[in-house]
C-alpha cells in the first residue's frame, strides 16, 4: 500500500491533489491521513482549518473538517466527504494506488468524491482570498452519518458559521460532465417487520400458528398502496420488499416467526414517520402483536429553482457549453442535513463508476469541474 502523497504547492493541481487524496486510504468511517492531505492543501491558501473526531465503534470514530476563509461577499460553502466504500476484490490494480491509464485516473474515491473536493480546492486557489468561503468535509457519508455532517452542523452553530449558499460535490452528472444538477432528493426509510407465530409440525397445523400467511397478507396490502403519482420535481414514491425470512431449515416444521424488510423511497408529498405508522397499522390488522420498527434516514427535500441553481447552471453553460437538467433522482446524500442551513444544490463528476470496480475519472473532467467551480465562485455576489 502506497503512502499518502502530501501536496504542498500554493496553487494545487487538481489531478495531483486527487491522486494524493486517493492514496490516503479512507474506508468509511475515515480519520487521519486523508485529512492531513486536505489540510496541507488548504492552509497555504489562507484557510483556517479545524479538525475534530467524534464517536466510537461501530459508527465511529469519524473525523470531520471545517475550513473557512475570507469575509467579502455572500458566504459560499462547499460540502463533501473523504470517506469511501470498501473497494472489494477484483480491481485491476491496488484501489488506493492512484494510476493514470490513458486519459483516466483510477482509484477508489476518484469520482465519489475526492475528485470534486480537489476540484473545489483548485478553484478556491484561483479566486481572491478575501471571498468568504468554507469547506464542510466529513469522514462519514457512506456510512450511517451518525457522527458526520450532523456533528459538523453542530460545530458550525457553536462557531457562528452559517453559509448563505451551499454546493455539495456529489457525482451528479449522468452521461457528460455538466448534464445534471440535483436540486433535491427523495426521502429514505427502512422498515423491519417481525410476525410471531407458534412453531409446530406441518401434519398438525391446528396445534401451531403459522405466521407466514399473516405476513404475506400484510405485504400484499402494503404493495398495493397507491402512495402518490409524483409531482413536477419528484417521481412517484415506492415501497419495496427487500427481504423475507423465517430462518426455518426444516421442511416439516411450521415456523415460529416470519420477518420482512421494506425499503421506502418517498417524495415531498410524504414523510417518513407517517409512512412507518401507516405500514404498522396494516401489519397489526393482519397480525396483531407483530413488531414493526422503522428508521428514517432522510426526509425528502427540494431547493426550489432560483438563485443558487441558476448560478451553478450559468457557470456550467459558460464553461462547458451545456445546459444542465435540474433533477431530484438518485439516493440520499448529506444535502438532506445541509438544506436546514441554507439553499443547497449538488453538482459533480460523472457517476458511472462510483462504488464500482476500477472507479475512474477522466482527466479532462477533473480539470473541467475545477473550471466550473471557479466560475461559480466568481459569479457569487456578482
SENU-911271 format. One line per field, with one value per residue (C-alpha): residue number from 0; x, y, z. Coordinates in steps of 0.5 Angstrom, whole numbers, plus 500, padded with zeros to 3 digits. Example, Ala and Ser with C-alpha at 12.3 -4.5 7.8 and 13.67 -1.06 7.14 Angstrom:
<nodes>
nuza = c(0 / 1)
X = c(525 / 527)
Y = c(491 / 498)
Z = c(516 / 514)
</nodes>
This chain:
<nodes>
nuza = c(0 / 1 / 2 / 3 / 4 / 5 / 6 / 7 / 8 / 9 / 10 / 11 / 12 / 13 / 14 / 15 / 16 / 17 / 18 / 19 / 20 / 21 / 22 / 23 / 24 / 25 / 26 / 27 / 28 / 29 / 30 / 31 / 32 / 33 / 34 / 35 / 36 / 37 / 38 / 39 / 40 / 41 / 42 / 43 / 44 / 45 / 46 / 47 / 48 / 49 / 50 / 51 / 52 / 53 / 54 / 55 / 56 / 57 / 58 / 59 / 60 / 61 / 62 / 63 / 64 / 65 / 66 / 67 / 68 / 69 / 70 / 71 / 72 / 73 / 74 / 75 / 76 / 77 / 78 / 79 / 80 / 81 / 82 / 83 / 84 / 85 / 86 / 87 / 88 / 89 / 90 / 91 / 92 / 93 / 94 / 95 / 96 / 97 / 98 / 99 / 100 / 101 / 102 / 103 / 104 / 105 / 106 / 107 / 108 / 109 / 110 / 111 / 112 / 113 / 114 / 115 / 116 / 117 / 118 / 119 / 120 / 121 / 122 / 123 / 124 / 125 / 126 / 127 / 128 / 129 / 130 / 131 / 132 / 133 / 134 / 135 / 136 / 137 / 138 / 139 / 140 / 141 / 142 / 143 / 144 / 145 / 146 / 147 / 148 / 149 / 150 / 151 / 152 / 153 / 154 / 155 / 156 / 157 / 158 / 159 / 160 / 161 / 162 / 163 / 164 / 165 / 166 / 167 / 168 / 169 / 170 / 171 / 172 / 173 / 174 / 175 / 176 / 177 / 178 / 179 / 180 / 181 / 182 / 183 / 184 / 185 / 186 / 187 / 188 / 189 / 190 / 191 / 192 / 193 / 194 / 195 / 196 / 197 / 198 / 199 / 200 / 201 / 202 / 203 / 204 / 205 / 206 / 207 / 208 / 209 / 210 / 211 / 212 / 213 / 214 / 215 / 216 / 217 / 218 / 219 / 220 / 221 / 222 / 223 / 224 / 225 / 226 / 227 / 228 / 229 / 230 / 231 / 232 / 233 / 234 / 235 / 236 / 237 / 238 / 239 / 240 / 241 / 242 / 243 / 244 / 245 / 246 / 247 / 248 / 249 / 250 / 251 / 252 / 253 / 254 / 255 / 256 / 257 / 258 / 259 / 260 / 261 / 262 / 263 / 264 / 265 / 266 / 267 / 268 / 269 / 270 / 271 / 272 / 273 / 274 / 275 / 276 / 277 / 278 / 279 / 280 / 281 / 282 / 283 / 284 / 285 / 286 / 287 / 288 / 289 / 290 / 291 / 292 / 293 / 294 / 295 / 296 / 297 / 298 / 299 / 300 / 301 / 302 / 303 / 304 / 305 / 306 / 307 / 308 / 309 / 310 / 311 / 312 / 313 / 314 / 315 / 316 / 317 / 318 / 319 / 320 / 321 / 322 / 323 / 324 / 325 / 326 / 327 / 328 / 329 / 330 / 331 / 332 / 333 / 334 / 335 / 336 / 337 / 338 / 339 / 340 / 341 / 342 / 343 / 344 / 345 / 346 / 347 / 348 / 349 / 350 / 351 / 352 / 353 / 354 / 355 / 356 / 357 / 358 / 359 / 360 / 361 / 362 / 363 / 364 / 365 / 366 / 367 / 368 / 369 / 370 / 371 / 372 / 373 / 374 / 375 / 376 / 377 / 378 / 379 / 380 / 381)
X = c(500 / 503 / 504 / 500 / 502 / 503 / 501 / 505 / 504 / 501 / 496 / 494 / 494 / 487 / 490 / 496 / 491 / 486 / 492 / 494 / 487 / 486 / 493 / 491 / 486 / 480 / 475 / 469 / 469 / 475 / 480 / 487 / 492 / 487 / 485 / 492 / 493 / 487 / 489 / 496 / 493 / 488 / 493 / 497 / 491 / 489 / 484 / 483 / 482 / 479 / 479 / 475 / 474 / 467 / 464 / 466 / 465 / 461 / 459 / 466 / 471 / 469 / 474 / 471 / 474 / 471 / 475 / 474 / 477 / 475 / 470 / 468 / 461 / 456 / 458 / 459 / 460 / 462 / 461 / 463 / 466 / 473 / 471 / 470 / 466 / 471 / 474 / 473 / 476 / 477 / 481 / 486 / 491 / 491 / 485 / 489 / 495 / 492 / 494 / 493 / 492 / 490 / 486 / 483 / 485 / 484 / 483 / 477 / 474 / 476 / 469 / 466 / 468 / 475 / 476 / 471 / 474 / 481 / 477 / 474 / 481 / 484 / 478 / 479 / 486 / 484 / 480 / 481 / 483 / 478 / 472 / 468 / 469 / 468 / 469 / 465 / 468 / 466 / 469 / 462 / 458 / 458 / 456 / 451 / 453 / 452 / 458 / 459 / 455 / 450 / 456 / 459 / 453 / 453 / 460 / 459 / 453 / 458 / 463 / 457 / 459 / 453 / 453 / 449 / 449 / 452 / 454 / 455 / 460 / 457 / 458 / 451 / 453 / 450 / 453 / 457 / 460 / 455 / 449 / 445 / 445 / 441 / 436 / 433 / 433 / 428 / 427 / 429 / 426 / 428 / 422 / 423 / 417 / 417 / 411 / 410 / 407 / 407 / 412 / 409 / 409 / 406 / 402 / 398 / 397 / 392 / 397 / 401 / 400 / 403 / 406 / 407 / 400 / 399 / 406 / 404 / 397 / 400 / 406 / 400 / 396 / 403 / 405 / 398 / 398 / 398 / 402 / 402 / 404 / 410 / 410 / 413 / 420 / 420 / 418 / 413 / 414 / 415 / 415 / 420 / 420 / 428 / 428 / 423 / 425 / 423 / 430 / 427 / 431 / 426 / 421 / 416 / 416 / 411 / 416 / 415 / 416 / 417 / 420 / 421 / 425 / 422 / 426 / 422 / 424 / 419 / 418 / 416 / 409 / 410 / 414 / 418 / 414 / 407 / 409 / 412 / 406 / 401 / 405 / 405 / 397 / 397 / 401 / 397 / 391 / 393 / 398 / 396 / 402 / 407 / 413 / 415 / 421 / 423 / 429 / 428 / 435 / 433 / 427 / 425 / 427 / 427 / 431 / 426 / 430 / 432 / 439 / 443 / 441 / 441 / 448 / 451 / 447 / 450 / 457 / 456 / 454 / 459 / 465 / 462 / 457 / 452 / 445 / 444 / 438 / 435 / 434 / 432 / 434 / 438 / 439 / 441 / 446 / 449 / 445 / 439 / 442 / 445 / 439 / 437 / 442 / 441 / 439 / 443 / 445 / 449 / 454 / 460 / 463 / 460 / 457 / 458 / 464 / 462 / 462 / 465 / 471 / 476 / 473 / 476 / 475 / 477 / 483 / 479 / 473 / 477 / 480 / 473 / 470 / 475 / 474 / 466 / 467 / 472 / 467 / 461 / 466 / 467 / 459 / 457 / 455 / 457)
Y = c(500 / 507 / 512 / 519 / 524 / 531 / 537 / 543 / 547 / 554 / 553 / 546 / 542 / 538 / 532 / 531 / 533 / 528 / 523 / 525 / 524 / 517 / 515 / 516 / 510 / 513 / 507 / 509 / 512 / 516 / 519 / 521 / 521 / 524 / 530 / 531 / 531 / 536 / 541 / 541 / 544 / 549 / 552 / 555 / 558 / 562 / 557 / 557 / 549 / 546 / 538 / 534 / 527 / 524 / 518 / 511 / 504 / 502 / 508 / 512 / 515 / 520 / 526 / 532 / 538 / 545 / 550 / 558 / 564 / 571 / 576 / 579 / 578 / 572 / 566 / 560 / 553 / 547 / 541 / 534 / 527 / 524 / 517 / 512 / 505 / 499 / 497 / 490 / 484 / 485 / 491 / 491 / 495 / 497 / 501 / 506 / 507 / 512 / 511 / 514 / 510 / 513 / 519 / 516 / 517 / 510 / 509 / 509 / 516 / 519 / 520 / 519 / 524 / 526 / 529 / 534 / 536 / 537 / 541 / 546 / 547 / 548 / 553 / 557 / 558 / 562 / 567 / 573 / 570 / 575 / 572 / 569 / 561 / 555 / 547 / 543 / 536 / 529 / 523 / 519 / 520 / 513 / 510 / 512 / 519 / 519 / 523 / 526 / 532 / 533 / 534 / 539 / 543 / 543 / 545 / 551 / 553 / 554 / 558 / 562 / 559 / 560 / 560 / 563 / 558 / 551 / 547 / 539 / 536 / 529 / 526 / 528 / 528 / 522 / 522 / 528 / 533 / 538 / 535 / 534 / 539 / 536 / 541 / 536 / 528 / 523 / 521 / 514 / 510 / 502 / 498 / 492 / 487 / 481 / 477 / 472 / 465 / 458 / 453 / 446 / 440 / 441 / 435 / 438 / 445 / 446 / 446 / 451 / 458 / 460 / 467 / 467 / 468 / 474 / 477 / 475 / 478 / 485 / 485 / 484 / 490 / 494 / 493 / 495 / 502 / 508 / 513 / 518 / 520 / 524 / 532 / 537 / 535 / 528 / 521 / 517 / 515 / 507 / 501 / 495 / 489 / 487 / 481 / 476 / 470 / 465 / 462 / 455 / 450 / 444 / 442 / 439 / 445 / 451 / 457 / 460 / 467 / 471 / 477 / 482 / 488 / 494 / 500 / 506 / 512 / 518 / 525 / 531 / 529 / 524 / 524 / 518 / 518 / 518 / 512 / 508 / 509 / 507 / 501 / 499 / 500 / 495 / 490 / 490 / 489 / 482 / 480 / 483 / 483 / 484 / 488 / 494 / 498 / 504 / 508 / 515 / 516 / 523 / 527 / 529 / 536 / 541 / 547 / 551 / 553 / 560 / 564 / 558 / 553 / 559 / 561 / 554 / 553 / 559 / 557 / 550 / 554 / 559 / 554 / 547 / 550 / 545 / 547 / 542 / 539 / 540 / 533 / 530 / 523 / 518 / 516 / 520 / 525 / 530 / 535 / 533 / 536 / 542 / 544 / 546 / 552 / 555 / 553 / 547 / 544 / 538 / 538 / 534 / 529 / 523 / 518 / 512 / 508 / 511 / 505 / 500 / 496 / 500 / 507 / 512 / 520 / 523 / 528 / 533 / 532 / 534 / 540 / 542 / 541 / 546 / 551 / 550 / 551 / 557 / 560 / 559 / 563 / 569 / 569 / 569 / 576 / 579)
Z = c(500 / 498 / 503 / 502 / 498 / 501 / 497 / 499 / 492 / 493 / 487 / 488 / 481 / 481 / 478 / 483 / 489 / 487 / 487 / 494 / 497 / 493 / 496 / 503 / 505 / 508 / 508 / 512 / 517 / 516 / 520 / 520 / 513 / 508 / 513 / 513 / 506 / 505 / 511 / 507 / 501 / 505 / 510 / 504 / 501 / 507 / 510 / 518 / 519 / 525 / 525 / 530 / 532 / 534 / 536 / 538 / 534 / 531 / 528 / 529 / 530 / 525 / 523 / 521 / 518 / 518 / 514 / 513 / 509 / 508 / 510 / 503 / 500 / 501 / 505 / 500 / 503 / 499 / 503 / 501 / 504 / 504 / 506 / 501 / 501 / 501 / 494 / 495 / 491 / 483 / 482 / 476 / 481 / 488 / 489 / 494 / 489 / 484 / 477 / 470 / 465 / 458 / 460 / 466 / 473 / 477 / 485 / 490 / 491 / 484 / 483 / 489 / 491 / 492 / 485 / 487 / 493 / 490 / 484 / 489 / 493 / 486 / 484 / 491 / 490 / 483 / 486 / 491 / 498 / 501 / 498 / 504 / 503 / 507 / 506 / 510 / 510 / 513 / 514 / 515 / 509 / 506 / 513 / 518 / 518 / 526 / 527 / 521 / 518 / 523 / 528 / 523 / 523 / 531 / 531 / 526 / 530 / 536 / 532 / 529 / 522 / 517 / 510 / 505 / 500 / 499 / 494 / 495 / 490 / 490 / 483 / 480 / 472 / 468 / 461 / 461 / 466 / 467 / 465 / 471 / 478 / 484 / 487 / 492 / 494 / 496 / 503 / 505 / 510 / 512 / 516 / 519 / 521 / 525 / 526 / 531 / 531 / 534 / 532 / 530 / 526 / 519 / 520 / 526 / 524 / 529 / 534 / 531 / 529 / 522 / 521 / 514 / 511 / 516 / 514 / 506 / 507 / 510 / 505 / 499 / 502 / 503 / 496 / 493 / 497 / 492 / 495 / 490 / 483 / 484 / 482 / 478 / 481 / 484 / 481 / 485 / 492 / 492 / 498 / 496 / 500 / 500 / 505 / 507 / 512 / 517 / 519 / 518 / 515 / 516 / 511 / 516 / 521 / 522 / 523 / 530 / 527 / 520 / 518 / 513 / 511 / 507 / 504 / 502 / 498 / 498 / 495 / 499 / 499 / 504 / 511 / 514 / 521 / 518 / 513 / 518 / 522 / 516 / 515 / 522 / 522 / 516 / 519 / 526 / 522 / 519 / 525 / 532 / 536 / 531 / 532 / 527 / 527 / 522 / 521 / 517 / 514 / 511 / 509 / 502 / 501 / 495 / 494 / 489 / 483 / 484 / 485 / 487 / 481 / 476 / 479 / 478 / 472 / 469 / 471 / 467 / 461 / 461 / 462 / 459 / 454 / 456 / 459 / 466 / 468 / 474 / 478 / 484 / 482 / 486 / 493 / 499 / 501 / 506 / 503 / 507 / 513 / 510 / 507 / 514 / 514 / 507 / 500 / 497 / 491 / 488 / 482 / 481 / 476 / 472 / 477 / 472 / 476 / 483 / 488 / 482 / 481 / 478 / 479 / 475 / 473 / 466 / 467 / 463 / 467 / 473 / 470 / 467 / 474 / 477 / 472 / 473 / 481 / 479 / 475 / 481 / 486 / 481 / 480 / 487 / 489 / 483)
</nodes>
